[in-house]
Amino acid sequence: MNEKTPQSLDRTPMWTVEELCIKLHASPETLRSWRKRGTGPRAYKIGRHVLYAEDDVRAWLESRELRPAVRPAPPDHVGTGW
């Protein structure tokens, strides 16, 4: 069998909407809104169920990491009274 994905589906943790809501402290309505706008993690529709792959959620979270703004160092004379 020729696998094209690095991880087979039987080893990919999948989360339900309810499980992801708990992990992200978000409501089902928020996840639904993100799906409709295309701003949330990738979702999979399996029958009546919407599922999220752990790898997709982690990648989505990493893409939204807040990093401190880099501020230029103040000139040497600032704050010296001169």
N, C-alpha and C positions, 0 to 999 in steps of 0.2 A: 504494500500500500504506500503510495507516494504522498506524504504529508507536506502541504505547502505552508501550514502555519507552524510556528515554533512550539505551540502548546496545543495538545488535543483537547477537544471539548469536554471530555470526561474528566479533565483535570482543571478546567477553568471554573473557579468559583463564580456563581451567578447569584445576584441579589434581587429580591423582589422589591417592588416600590416601597412596601412597608419597611423592609429591612434597611433600605437605603435612606429612607426618611429618618429613621432612628440614628443612623451613622452620621448623617449630615445636619441633623437638627432642623429639618425642613419638613414642610407639609406635602401631602400628595398633590395638592393644587400647585404648589411651587414647582415640583418635578414635572407635572403636566405642562405648565407654562413654559418651562425651559425646553421641553421636548418640542413643543409647537413652534417656539422661536428659534430652535436649533442652537441654543446656548448652553445646554446641559450636557452631561456625559452621554455617550452613545447608548441607545436603548435598543432592545430586541423584542419584537412582538412574537410570542410563541402561543398560538391559539388565542385565548382571551387574556393571556398574561403578558405583562411588560417586565422584562428582566434586564439587569445591568451586569456586565462582566466586570469583575474586580479590576482587571488590568486597565480597562477603559476608564473606570471611575478614578483610579489612581493617576492616570495620565491627565485626565481633565483637571483634577485637583492641582497637580504640579504646574499645569499651564496657568493657573490662577494664583500662584504663590505671590504674596505681597513681599516685596523686597524693600529694604530701607532706601530712601532716596539718597543718592550720593551728592553731598554738598561740597563745594570747593572749600579748601582750608582757608580760614581768614588770613589776611595779610599779617605779617609779623607785628606791625605797629598797632593793630587793633587791640584795645583793652590795656594798653601800657600807659595811657595818660599823655602820650606825645602826639 
